[in-house]
């Protein structure tokens, strides 16, 4: 079961979704709750939904392939292993500190910028480093996926979570900001303590292929590491600037104004930069598509800096992309699950039943619905819109809305730690060949600890209203 384990788990999940379309009646909410009866999914819908997922979300799959190709080029520079060795040597005897710095950085960047998908660029780098520091592959997943999702739990200004929820609920991003920061800090503390305490416990059989993820030392024409460091730093800086929600969260228009000035600049009555750049969004409105372009530019820069021959660069890119092929395919499969739950909206029937178990606002029924919404919908926007319009029709007291925002973003991220519909989790498990069952055994205590803390915080917030 270990081989292609993530692939099998996702297929089982999709089969379960298909079965639910036959068991649970569908319903939608458009001003009122509307029952639609059974909307069953047929066998011939399966490939059709893959095509739909590819057309809507194929860009993320392409992004995964480009990341693989990027690391093929990085390996070809001949200094990648040298850089990793230097970092590992720097933290020799203080490996826990290196992991802590990475987890804090990833969590804060995700909380502020919403980089839960953008940070995938640096996952292979961190995977290799964590393994070189003597930790297990399970710890490598916890460091990357865990810290990224903790950042989503304590999302402060991220457009995909905090800003989106504020728009749905007509609240402000800064509402209950202190609660979001507390969740971020406590979530990080729990994660760090668990990883440092249990991270080095290895199953020798399961860890036998660790060396596959540690680049082999090679020597190219240029042996200086600093140009590679600069390229990686520039990529990270662009990611940060381009994903912070400058307009919606901070009401700043400086980057939009700068973008308009650049693309509108005319030379001899010709918009030279606008034509050269093509369609481009201002910083704060970027998506994965723009990051693909940034990675291509970074690869070209590395090719010339390290004097890699064109044919060698192509071969290196293809070799790296091949390693990312399975994760890229899994992305489409996971998002086809989102197509199923969108075309066959059985989930609202479940939410209505759960919310109807109690009167008024109840932390535990709303919390359970928040967890299920995350499980059924890989994308946070779809998770929120699947239930929040209906929920707000039941909870008309707007004083509860900031709490609902805190609950939904944190519970969405929490279930993504274990859900087979979690993109960052499943592609990481697939890349590192970590069985899903082993991950559940590793993470369940941490998951339980986080849930207990979250519901305590939710209860305190409710009592304060």
Sine and cosine of phi, psi and omega as CSV:
sin_phi,cos_phi,sin_psi,cos_psi,sin_omega,cos_omega
0.00,0.00,-0.26,0.97,-0.08,-1.00
-0.92,0.38,-0.64,0.76,-0.05,-1.00
-0.93,0.36,0.77,-0.64,-0.04,-1.00
0.81,0.58,0.60,0.80,-0.07,-1.00
-0.86,0.50,-0.72,0.69,-0.02,-1.00
-0.88,0.47,-0.63,0.78,0.01,-1.00
-0.87,0.50,-0.71,0.71,-0.02,-1.00
-0.92,0.39,-0.67,0.74,-0.01,-1.00
-0.88,0.47,-0.67,0.74,0.00,-1.00
-0.92,0.40,-0.66,0.76,0.03,-1.00
-0.89,0.46,-0.64,0.77,0.05,-1.00
-0.89,0.46,-0.65,0.76,0.02,-1.00
-0.89,0.45,-0.68,0.73,0.03,-1.00
-0.90,0.44,-0.62,0.78,0.04,-1.00
-0.90,0.45,-0.61,0.80,0.04,-1.00
-0.91,0.41,-0.65,0.76,0.04,-1.00
-0.88,0.47,-0.69,0.73,0.02,-1.00
-0.85,0.53,-0.71,0.70,-0.01,-1.00
-0.89,0.46,-0.63,0.77,-0.01,-1.00
-0.90,0.44,-0.50,0.87,0.03,-1.00
-0.92,0.39,-0.36,0.93,0.03,-1.00
-1.00,-0.01,-0.34,0.94,-0.10,-0.99
-0.99,-0.16,-0.68,0.74,-0.14,-0.99
-0.97,-0.26,0.78,-0.63,0.04,-1.00
-0.90,0.43,0.48,-0.88,0.02,-1.00
-1.00,0.01,0.38,-0.92,0.05,-1.00
-0.39,-0.92,0.48,-0.87,0.06,-1.00
-0.75,-0.66,0.30,-0.95,0.06,-1.00
-0.85,-0.53,0.91,-0.41,0.09,-1.00
-0.71,-0.70,1.00,0.05,-0.13,-0.99
0.96,0.29,-0.62,0.79,0.08,-1.00
-0.70,-0.72,0.33,-0.94,0.05,-1.00
-0.97,0.26,0.82,-0.57,-0.07,-1.00
-0.82,-0.58,0.89,-0.45,0.05,-1.00
-0.98,0.22,0.63,-0.77,-0.03,-1.00
-0.87,-0.50,0.00,1.00,-0.02,-1.00
0.96,0.27,-0.22,-0.98,-0.02,-1.00
-0.96,0.28,0.78,-0.63,0.14,-0.99
-0.83,-0.56,1.00,0.10,-0.12,-0.99
-0.97,0.26,0.52,-0.85,0.08,-1.00
-0.99,-0.11,0.75,-0.66,0.00,-1.00
-0.99,-0.15,0.21,-0.98,-0.04,-1.00
-0.89,0.45,-0.59,0.81,-0.03,-1.00
-0.97,0.23,-0.13,0.99,0.08,-1.00
-0.98,0.22,-0.36,0.93,-0.15,-0.99
-0.85,0.52,-0.83,0.56,-0.02,-1.00
-0.93,0.36,-0.53,0.85,0.04,-1.00
-0.88,0.48,-0.64,0.77,-0.02,-1.00
-0.95,0.30,-0.48,0.88,0.09,-1.00
-0.90,0.44,-0.64,0.77,0.02,-1.00
-0.90,0.43,-0.66,0.75,0.03,-1.00
-0.89,0.45,-0.70,0.72,0.02,-1.00
-0.88,0.47,-0.64,0.77,0.00,-1.00
-0.91,0.42,-0.64,0.77,-0.04,-1.00
-0.94,0.34,-0.55,0.83,-0.04,-1.00
-1.00,-0.01,-0.58,0.81,-0.15,-0.99
-0.82,-0.57,0.23,0.97,-0.01,-1.00
-0.89,0.45,-0.40,0.92,0.00,-1.00
-0.88,0.48,-0.60,0.80,0.04,-1.00
-0.93,0.38,-0.62,0.78,0.06,-1.00
-0.89,0.46,-0.68,0.74,0.07,-1.00
-0.89,0.46,-0.64,0.77,0.03,-1.00
-0.85,0.53,-0.67,0.74,0.02,-1.00
-0.89,0.45,-0.68,0.73,0.02,-1.00
-0.90,0.44,-0.64,0.77,0.00,-1.00
-0.92,0.39,-0.60,0.80,0.07,-1.00
-0.87,0.49,-0.69,0.72,0.05,-1.00
-0.86,0.52,-0.72,0.70,0.02,-1.00
-0.90,0.44,-0.60,0.80,0.03,-1.00
-0.86,0.50,-0.69,0.72,0.00,-1.00
-0.96,0.29,-0.39,0.92,0.15,-0.99
-0.89,0.45,-0.68,0.73,0.05,-1.00
-0.92,0.38,-0.69,0.73,0.00,-1.00
-0.85,0.52,-0.68,0.73,0.05,-1.00
-0.88,0.48,-0.60,0.80,-0.07,-1.00
-0.95,0.32,-0.29,0.96,0.01,-1.00
-0.90,0.44,-0.44,0.90,-0.01,-1.00
1.00,0.07,-0.01,1.00,-0.03,-1.00
-0.86,-0.50,0.02,1.00,-0.04,-1.00
-0.88,0.47,-0.75,0.66,0.01,-1.00
-0.90,0.43,-0.57,0.82,0.02,-1.00
-0.89,0.45,-0.65,0.76,0.03,-1.00
-0.91,0.42,-0.71,0.70,0.01,-1.00
-0.90,0.44,-0.66,0.75,0.03,-1.00
-0.88,0.48,-0.65,0.76,-0.02,-1.00
-0.90,0.43,-0.66,0.75,0.02,-1.00
-0.93,0.38,-0.70,0.72,0.00,-1.00
-0.88,0.47,-0.64,0.77,0.03,-1.00
-0.91,0.41,-0.61,0.79,0.00,-1.00
-0.87,0.49,-0.58,0.81,-0.07,-1.00
-0.96,-0.28,0.33,0.94,0.03,-1.00
-0.88,0.47,0.82,-0.57,-0.06,-1.00
1.00,0.06,-0.20,0.98,0.04,-1.00
-0.76,-0.65,0.65,0.76,-0.06,-1.00
-0.84,0.54,-0.59,0.80,0.00,-1.00
-0.87,0.49,-0.53,0.85,-0.01,-1.00
-0.93,0.36,-0.65,0.76,0.03,-1.00
-0.87,0.49,-0.71,0.70,0.01,-1.00
-0.90,0.44,-0.63,0.78,0.01,-1.00
-0.90,0.44,-0.69,0.72,0.01,-1.00
-0.87,0.48,-0.70,0.72,0.00,-1.00
-0.89,0.46,-0.72,0.69,-0.05,-1.00
-0.91,0.42,-0.66,0.75,0.04,-1.00
-0.90,0.44,-0.70,0.71,-0.01,-1.00
-0.88,0.48,-0.76,0.66,-0.02,-1.00
-0.89,0.46,-0.69,0.73,-0.04,-1.00
-0.91,0.41,-0.70,0.71,-0.02,-1.00
-0.92,0.40,-0.68,0.74,0.01,-1.00
-0.89,0.46,-0.64,0.77,0.01,-1.00
-0.94,0.35,-0.66,0.75,-0.01,-1.00
-0.88,0.48,-0.69,0.72,-0.09,-1.00
-1.00,0.07,-0.66,0.75,-0.15,-0.99
-0.97,-0.24,-0.32,0.95,-0.09,-1.00
0.96,0.29,0.72,0.70,-0.08,-1.00
-0.99,-0.15,0.52,0.86,-0.05,-1.00
-0.88,0.48,-0.48,0.88,0.07,-1.00
-0.99,-0.13,-0.60,0.80,0.00,-1.00
-0.87,0.49,-0.58,0.81,-0.03,-1.00
-0.93,0.37,-0.18,0.98,0.09,-1.00
-0.83,0.56,-0.43,0.90,0.05,-1.00
-0.83,0.56,-0.59,0.80,-0.10,-1.00
-0.99,-0.17,0.00,1.00,0.00,-1.00
-0.87,0.50,-0.75,0.66,0.00,-1.00
-0.86,0.51,-0.61,0.79,0.03,-1.00
-0.88,0.47,-0.74,0.67,-0.04,-1.00
-0.94,0.34,-0.61,0.79,0.07,-1.00
-0.81,0.59,-0.77,0.63,-0.03,-1.00
-0.88,0.47,-0.69,0.72,-0.05,-1.00
-0.91,0.42,-0.70,0.71,-0.01,-1.00
-0.88,0.48,-0.67,0.75,0.03,-1.00
-0.91,0.41,-0.62,0.78,0.03,-1.00
-0.93,0.38,-0.43,0.90,0.04,-1.00
-0.99,0.17,-0.01,1.00,0.09,-1.00
0.99,-0.13,0.16,0.99,-0.01,-1.00
-1.00,-0.08,0.25,-0.97,-0.06,-1.00
-0.99,0.15,0.20,-0.98,0.07,-1.00
-0.91,0.41,-0.55,0.83,0.07,-1.00
-0.88,0.47,-0.64,0.77,0.05,-1.00
-0.91,0.41,-0.60,0.80,0.02,-1.00
-0.88,0.47,-0.64,0.77,0.05,-1.00
-0.92,0.39,-0.67,0.74,-0.01,-1.00
-0.89,0.45,-0.65,0.76,-0.02,-1.00
-0.89,0.45,-0.69,0.73,-0.07,-1.00
-1.00,0.09,-0.89,0.45,-0.04,-1.00
-0.90,0.44,-0.71,0.70,-0.03,-1.00
-0.86,0.51,-0.75,0.66,-0.04,-1.00
-0.93,0.37,-0.60,0.80,0.03,-1.00
-0.89,0.46,-0.70,0.72,-0.02,-1.00
-0.96,0.28,-0.50,0.86,0.13,-0.99
-0.89,0.46,-0.61,0.80,0.07,-1.00
-0.89,0.46,-0.61,0.79,0.06,-1.00
-0.92,0.38,-0.63,0.77,0.04,-1.00
-0.83,0.56,-0.72,0.69,-0.02,-1.00
-0.98,-0.19,0.60,0.80,-0.04,-1.00
-0.86,0.51,0.81,-0.58,-0.02,-1.00
-0.97,-0.22,-0.78,0.63,-0.07,-1.00
-0.76,-0.65,0.17,0.99,-0.05,-1.00
-0.90,0.43,0.71,-0.71,-0.07,-1.00
-0.93,0.36,-0.57,0.82,-0.07,-1.00
-0.96,0.29,-0.32,0.95,-0.04,-1.00
-0.83,-0.56,-0.96,0.28,-0.09,-1.00
-0.86,0.51,-0.73,0.68,-0.03,-1.00
-0.93,0.36,-0.69,0.72,0.01,-1.00
-0.87,0.49,-0.70,0.71,0.01,-1.00
-0.91,0.41,-0.64,0.77,0.04,-1.00
-0.88,0.48,-0.60,0.80,0.02,-1.00
-0.95,0.32,-0.66,0.75,0.02,-1.00
-0.90,0.43,-0.63,0.77,-0.13,-0.99
-0.99,-0.15,-0.01,1.00,-0.04,-1.00
0.84,0.55,0.64,0.77,0.08,-1.00
-0.95,-0.31,-0.14,-0.99,0.05,-1.00
-0.91,-0.41,0.53,-0.85,-0.01,-1.00
-0.85,0.53,-0.54,0.84,-0.06,-1.00
-0.99,0.14,-0.08,1.00,0.06,-1.00
-0.90,0.44,0.73,-0.68,0.01,-1.00
0.80,0.60,0.54,0.84,-0.02,-1.00
-0.88,0.48,-0.55,0.84,0.00,-1.00
-0.91,0.41,-0.57,0.82,0.03,-1.00
-0.92,0.38,-0.62,0.79,0.02,-1.00
-0.91,0.42,-0.66,0.76,0.02,-1.00
-0.92,0.39,-0.65,0.76,0.03,-1.00
-0.88,0.48,-0.69,0.72,0.04,-1.00
-0.88,0.48,-0.66,0.75,0.03,-1.00
-0.88,0.48,-0.74,0.67,-0.05,-1.00
-0.92,0.39,-0.74,0.67,-0.02,-1.00
-0.92,0.39,-0.65,0.76,0.05,-1.00
-0.87,0.50,-0.67,0.74,0.04,-1.00
-0.90,0.44,-0.69,0.73,-0.01,-1.00
-0.87,0.49,-0.70,0.71,0.02,-1.00
-0.89,0.45,-0.71,0.70,-0.01,-1.00
-0.89,0.47,-0.75,0.66,-0.04,-1.00
-0.88,0.48,-0.71,0.70,0.00,-1.00
-0.88,0.47,-0.67,0.75,-0.01,-1.00
-0.93,0.37,-0.68,0.73,-0.03,-1.00
-0.92,0.38,-0.71,0.71,-0.01,-1.00
-0.91,0.42,-0.59,0.81,-0.05,-1.00
-0.97,0.24,-0.67,0.74,-0.11,-0.99
-0.93,-0.36,-0.10,0.99,-0.15,-0.99
-0.88,0.47,-0.51,0.86,-0.08,-1.00
-1.00,-0.01,-0.03,1.00,0.04,-1.00
-0.96,0.27,0.91,-0.42,-0.11,-0.99
-0.86,-0.51,0.59,-0.81,0.22,-0.97
-1.00,-0.03,0.93,-0.37,-0.13,-0.99
-0.84,0.55,-0.60,0.80,0.01,-1.00
-0.92,0.40,-0.68,0.73,-0.02,-1.00
-0.94,0.33,-0.44,0.90,-0.06,-1.00
-0.99,-0.14,0.17,0.99,-0.08,-1.00
-0.89,0.45,-0.44,0.90,-0.05,-1.00
-0.98,-0.19,0.38,0.93,0.00,-1.00
-0.85,0.53,-0.62,0.79,-0.07,-1.00
-0.88,0.48,-0.36,0.93,0.01,-1.00
-0.88,0.47,-0.43,0.90,-0.08,-1.00
-0.97,-0.23,0.09,1.00,0.06,-1.00
-0.95,-0.32,0.90,-0.43,-0.08,-1.00
-0.87,0.49,0.59,-0.81,0.02,-1.00
-0.98,0.19,0.63,-0.78,0.02,-1.00
-0.92,0.39,0.80,-0.60,0.05,-1.00
-0.74,-0.67,0.18,-0.98,-0.02,-1.00
-0.76,-0.66,0.84,-0.54,0.03,-1.00
-0.97,-0.24,-0.21,-0.98,-0.01,-1.00
-0.94,0.34,-0.49,0.87,0.00,-1.00
-0.87,-0.50,0.74,-0.67,-0.11,-0.99
-0.94,-0.35,0.08,1.00,-0.01,-1.00
-0.98,0.19,0.72,-0.70,-0.06,-1.00
-1.00,0.07,-0.51,0.86,-0.18,-0.98
-0.85,0.53,-0.56,0.83,0.05,-1.00
-0.89,0.46,-0.61,0.79,0.05,-1.00
-0.90,0.43,-0.66,0.75,0.03,-1.00
-0.88,0.48,-0.68,0.73,0.00,-1.00
-0.89,0.46,-0.70,0.71,0.00,-1.00
-0.87,0.49,-0.72,0.70,0.01,-1.00
-0.90,0.44,-0.65,0.76,0.01,-1.00
-0.91,0.41,-0.64,0.77,0.01,-1.00
-0.91,0.42,-0.67,0.74,0.05,-1.00
-0.86,0.52,-0.71,0.71,0.00,-1.00
-0.90,0.44,-0.69,0.73,-0.01,-1.00
-0.89,0.46,-0.69,0.73,0.03,-1.00
-0.89,0.46,-0.66,0.75,0.04,-1.00
-0.85,0.53,-0.73,0.69,-0.04,-1.00
-0.89,0.46,-0.77,0.64,-0.04,-1.00
-0.91,0.42,-0.59,0.81,-0.12,-0.99
-0.99,0.12,-0.31,0.95,-0.04,-1.00
-0.96,-0.28,-0.22,0.98,0.11,-0.99
-0.90,0.43,0.73,-0.68,-0.05,-1.00
-0.99,0.16,0.97,0.24,-0.11,-0.99
-0.87,0.49,-0.68,0.74,-0.07,-1.00
-0.98,0.20,-0.82,0.57,-0.10,-1.00
-0.94,0.35,-0.62,0.79,-0.06,-1.00
-1.00,0.04,-0.65,0.76,-0.13,-0.99
-0.91,-0.42,-0.06,1.00,0.01,-1.00
0.83,0.56,0.63,0.77,0.05,-1.00
-0.96,-0.27,0.71,-0.70,-0.03,-1.00
-0.92,-0.40,0.20,0.98,-0.11,-0.99
-0.86,0.51,-0.66,0.75,-0.04,-1.00
-0.97,0.23,-0.55,0.84,0.08,-1.00
-0.91,0.41,-0.67,0.74,0.03,-1.00
-0.90,0.43,-0.66,0.75,0.00,-1.00
-0.90,0.43,-0.68,0.73,0.01,-1.00
-0.88,0.47,-0.70,0.71,0.01,-1.00
-0.89,0.46,-0.61,0.79,-0.01,-1.00
-0.93,0.37,-0.64,0.77,-0.03,-1.00
-0.93,0.37,-0.79,0.61,-0.06,-1.00
-0.95,0.32,-0.35,0.94,0.01,-1.00
-1.00,-0.01,-0.09,1.00,-0.02,-1.00
-0.90,0.43,0.74,-0.67,-0.04,-1.00
-0.91,-0.42,0.68,-0.74,0.10,-1.00
-0.87,-0.50,0.92,-0.40,-0.10,-0.99
0.82,0.57,0.71,0.71,0.04,-1.00
0.90,0.43,0.43,0.90,0.01,-1.00
-0.79,-0.61,0.82,-0.58,-0.02,-1.00
-0.97,0.26,0.99,0.16,-0.16,-0.99
-0.89,0.46,-0.75,0.66,-0.04,-1.00
-0.95,0.31,-0.58,0.82,0.03,-1.00
-0.88,0.47,-0.63,0.77,0.01,-1.00
-0.96,0.28,-0.64,0.77,-0.02,-1.00
-0.92,0.38,-0.67,0.74,-0.04,-1.00
-0.98,0.19,-0.48,0.88,-0.05,-1.00
0.96,0.27,-0.44,-0.90,0.00,-1.00
-0.97,0.25,0.89,-0.45,-0.04,-1.00
-0.61,-0.79,0.65,-0.76,0.04,-1.00
-1.00,-0.03,0.38,-0.93,0.07,-1.00
-0.96,0.28,0.40,-0.92,0.11,-0.99
-0.81,0.59,0.70,-0.72,-0.06,-1.00
0.97,-0.26,-0.27,0.96,-0.02,-1.00
-0.82,-0.57,0.26,0.97,-0.04,-1.00
-0.96,0.28,0.35,-0.94,0.07,-1.00
-0.75,-0.66,-0.08,-1.00,0.01,-1.00
-0.86,0.50,-0.52,0.86,-0.01,-1.00
-0.85,0.53,-0.70,0.71,0.03,-1.00
-0.91,0.41,-0.57,0.82,0.02,-1.00
-0.92,0.40,-0.52,0.86,0.08,-1.00
-0.87,0.50,-0.68,0.73,0.02,-1.00
-0.90,0.44,-0.67,0.74,0.02,-1.00
-0.86,0.50,-0.68,0.73,0.01,-1.00
-0.90,0.43,-0.62,0.78,0.04,-1.00
-0.89,0.45,-0.68,0.74,0.04,-1.00
-0.89,0.45,-0.65,0.76,0.02,-1.00
-0.89,0.46,-0.63,0.78,0.02,-1.00
-0.91,0.41,-0.65,0.76,0.03,-1.00
-0.89,0.45,-0.66,0.75,0.02,-1.00
-0.88,0.47,-0.70,0.71,0.01,-1.00
-0.91,0.41,-0.58,0.81,0.01,-1.00
-0.87,0.49,-0.69,0.72,-0.02,-1.00
-0.98,0.18,-0.63,0.78,-0.01,-1.00
-0.88,0.47,-0.69,0.72,-0.06,-1.00
-0.99,-0.14,0.21,0.98,0.14,-0.99
0.80,0.60,0.75,0.67,0.04,-1.00
-1.00,0.07,0.76,-0.65,0.02,-1.00
-0.90,0.44,0.50,-0.87,-0.08,-1.00
-0.84,0.54,-0.75,0.66,-0.01,-1.00
-0.89,0.45,-0.62,0.79,0.03,-1.00
-0.91,0.41,-0.60,0.80,0.02,-1.00
-0.91,0.41,-0.67,0.74,0.04,-1.00
-0.89,0.46,-0.71,0.70,0.01,-1.00
-0.88,0.48,-0.66,0.75,0.00,-1.00
-0.92,0.40,-0.66,0.75,0.02,-1.00
-0.89,0.46,-0.71,0.70,-0.01,-1.00
-0.90,0.44,-0.68,0.74,0.01,-1.00
-0.88,0.47,-0.67,0.75,0.03,-1.00
-0.93,0.37,-0.64,0.77,0.00,-1.00
-0.91,0.42,-0.56,0.83,0.02,-1.00
-0.88,0.47,-0.61,0.79,0.01,-1.00
-0.93,0.38,-0.41,0.91,-0.02,-1.00
-0.99,-0.11,0.05,1.00,-0.10,-0.99
-0.90,0.44,-0.74,0.67,-0.01,-1.00
-0.88,0.47,-0.75,0.66,0.08,-1.00
-0.84,0.55,-0.60,0.80,0.00,-1.00
-0.91,0.40,-0.64,0.77,0.05,-1.00
-0.92,0.40,-0.64,0.77,0.00,-1.00
-0.88,0.48,-0.56,0.83,0.03,-1.00
-0.84,0.54,-0.72,0.70,-0.01,-1.00
-0.91,0.42,-0.64,0.76,0.02,-1.00
-0.89,0.45,-0.69,0.73,0.00,-1.00
-0.89,0.45,-0.69,0.72,-0.01,-1.00
-0.95,0.30,-0.35,0.94,0.11,-0.99
-0.93,0.38,-0.46,0.89,0.13,-0.99
-0.90,0.44,-0.59,0.80,0.06,-1.00
-0.92,0.40,-0.59,0.81,0.06,-1.00
-0.89,0.46,-0.67,0.75,0.01,-1.00
-0.87,0.49,-0.78,0.63,-0.06,-1.00
-0.94,0.35,-0.35,0.94,0.05,-1.00
-0.99,0.13,-0.71,0.70,-0.01,-1.00
-0.97,0.26,-0.40,0.91,-0.02,-1.00
-0.80,-0.60,0.98,0.22,-0.18,-0.98
-0.96,0.26,0.89,0.45,0.03,-1.00
-0.96,0.27,-0.34,0.94,-0.14,-0.99
-0.92,0.40,-0.53,0.85,-0.02,-1.00
-0.91,0.42,-0.50,0.86,0.08,-1.00
-0.89,0.46,-0.64,0.77,0.04,-1.00
-0.91,0.41,-0.71,0.71,-0.03,-1.00
-0.89,0.45,-0.64,0.76,0.01,-1.00
-0.88,0.48,-0.68,0.74,0.01,-1.00
-0.89,0.46,-0.71,0.70,-0.04,-1.00
-0.92,0.39,-0.73,0.68,-0.03,-1.00
-0.92,0.39,-0.43,0.90,0.02,-1.00
-0.98,0.22,-0.12,0.99,0.01,-1.00
-0.95,0.31,-0.36,0.93,0.00,-1.00
-0.74,-0.68,0.32,-0.95,0.03,-1.00
-0.99,-0.17,0.62,-0.79,0.02,-1.00
0.94,0.35,-0.38,-0.92,-0.02,-1.00
-1.00,0.08,0.82,-0.58,0.03,-1.00
-0.76,-0.65,0.83,-0.56,-0.08,-1.00
-0.84,0.54,-0.65,0.76,-0.15,-0.99
-0.98,0.19,-0.62,0.78,0.05,-1.00
-0.95,0.30,-0.65,0.76,0.06,-1.00
-0.90,0.43,-0.61,0.79,0.03,-1.00
-0.90,0.43,-0.66,0.75,0.04,-1.00
-0.89,0.45,-0.66,0.75,0.05,-1.00
-0.90,0.45,-0.63,0.77,0.04,-1.00
-0.88,0.48,-0.64,0.77,0.04,-1.00
-0.91,0.41,-0.70,0.71,-0.01,-1.00
-0.92,0.40,-0.61,0.79,0.02,-1.00
-0.87,0.48,-0.62,0.78,0.06,-1.00
-0.93,0.38,-0.66,0.75,-0.01,-1.00
-0.89,0.46,-0.68,0.73,-0.06,-1.00
-0.98,0.20,-0.34,0.94,-0.12,-0.99
-0.77,-0.63,0.95,-0.32,-0.03,-1.00
-0.89,0.46,-0.57,0.82,-0.03,-1.00
-1.00,0.01,0.77,-0.63,-0.04,-1.00
-0.87,0.49,-0.58,0.82,0.01,-1.00
-0.87,0.49,-0.70,0.72,0.02,-1.00
-0.93,0.37,-0.59,0.81,0.03,-1.00
-0.88,0.47,-0.70,0.72,-0.04,-1.00
-0.94,0.35,-0.70,0.71,-0.08,-1.00
-0.96,0.28,-0.26,0.96,0.00,-1.00
-0.94,0.33,-0.36,0.93,-0.10,-0.99
-0.66,-0.75,-0.48,0.88,-0.12,-0.99
-0.88,0.48,-0.67,0.74,0.05,-1.00
-0.84,0.54,-0.65,0.76,0.03,-1.00
-0.94,0.35,-0.66,0.75,-0.02,-1.00
-0.88,0.48,-0.67,0.75,-0.03,-1.00
-0.94,0.33,-0.33,0.94,0.10,-1.00
-0.96,0.27,-0.39,0.92,0.04,-1.00
-1.00,-0.02,-0.64,0.76,-0.01,-1.00
-0.98,-0.21,1.00,-0.04,-0.08,-1.00
-1.00,0.03,-0.19,0.98,0.04,-1.00
-0.98,0.22,0.95,-0.30,-0.10,-1.00
-0.92,0.39,-0.20,0.98,0.04,-1.00
-0.91,0.42,-0.38,0.92,0.00,-1.00
-0.99,0.10,-0.21,0.98,-0.15,-0.99
-0.90,0.43,-0.67,0.74,0.08,-1.00
-0.86,0.50,-0.60,0.80,0.05,-1.00
-0.92,0.40,-0.65,0.76,0.04,-1.00
-0.86,0.50,-0.65,0.76,0.03,-1.00
-0.88,0.48,-0.72,0.69,0.02,-1.00
-0.88,0.48,-0.68,0.73,-0.04,-1.00
-0.90,0.43,-0.74,0.67,-0.12,-0.99
-0.93,0.37,-0.64,0.76,0.00,-1.00
-0.94,0.34,-0.62,0.79,-0.04,-1.00
-0.96,0.27,-0.62,0.79,0.00,-1.00
-0.97,0.26,-0.56,0.83,0.12,-0.99
-0.84,0.55,-0.76,0.65,-0.02,-1.00
-0.91,0.41,-0.60,0.80,-0.02,-1.00
-0.89,0.45,-0.73,0.68,-0.01,-1.00
-0.92,0.38,-0.46,0.89,0.04,-1.00
-0.92,0.39,-0.22,0.98,0.08,-1.00
-0.93,0.36,-0.37,0.93,-0.07,-1.00
-0.75,-0.67,-0.25,0.97,-0.10,-1.00
-0.93,0.36,0.69,-0.72,0.09,-1.00
-0.94,0.33,-0.03,1.00,0.09,-1.00
-0.99,-0.14,0.18,0.98,-0.01,-1.00
-1.00,0.00,0.91,-0.41,-0.05,-1.00
-0.88,0.47,-0.79,0.61,-0.07,-1.00
-0.88,0.47,-0.55,0.83,0.01,-1.00
-0.96,0.28,-0.81,0.59,-0.15,-0.99
-0.93,0.38,-0.60,0.80,0.02,-1.00
-0.95,0.30,-0.47,0.88,0.07,-1.00
-0.94,0.34,-0.69,0.73,0.05,-1.00
-0.89,0.46,-0.64,0.76,0.00,-1.00
-0.92,0.40,-0.69,0.73,-0.02,-1.00
-0.89,0.46,-0.68,0.74,-0.04,-1.00
-1.00,-0.01,-0.02,1.00,0.01,-1.00
0.84,0.54,0.71,0.71,0.05,-1.00
-0.99,-0.13,0.85,-0.53,0.03,-1.00
-0.88,0.48,0.65,-0.76,0.00,-1.00
-0.85,0.53,-0.64,0.77,-0.01,-1.00
-0.89,0.46,-0.64,0.77,0.02,-1.00
-0.91,0.42,-0.61,0.79,0.02,-1.00
-0.90,0.43,-0.68,0.73,0.01,-1.00
-0.88,0.48,-0.68,0.73,0.03,-1.00
-0.89,0.46,-0.57,0.82,-0.04,-1.00
-0.97,0.26,-0.62,0.79,-0.23,-0.97
-0.98,-0.20,-0.19,0.98,-0.19,-0.98
-0.89,0.46,-0.61,0.80,0.01,-1.00
-0.91,0.41,-0.69,0.73,0.03,-1.00
-0.88,0.47,-0.67,0.74,0.02,-1.00
-0.87,0.49,-0.70,0.71,0.00,-1.00
-0.90,0.44,-0.67,0.74,0.01,-1.00
-0.88,0.48,-0.69,0.73,-0.01,-1.00
-0.91,0.41,-0.67,0.74,0.00,-1.00
-0.89,0.47,-0.68,0.74,0.02,-1.00
-0.87,0.49,-0.73,0.69,0.00,-1.00
-0.89,0.46,-0.69,0.72,-0.03,-1.00
-0.88,0.48,-0.72,0.70,-0.05,-1.00
-0.94,0.33,-0.46,0.89,0.14,-0.99
-0.91,0.41,-0.71,0.71,0.02,-1.00
-0.90,0.44,-0.69,0.73,0.01,-1.00
-0.87,0.50,-0.67,0.74,-0.02,-1.00
-0.90,0.43,-0.68,0.73,0.02,-1.00
-0.89,0.46,-0.69,0.72,0.02,-1.00
-0.88,0.48,-0.66,0.75,0.00,-1.00
-0.90,0.44,-0.66,0.75,-0.02,-1.00
-0.92,0.39,-0.40,0.92,0.00,-1.00
-0.99,0.15,-0.23,0.97,-0.05,-1.00
-0.97,0.24,0.00,0.00,0.00,0.00
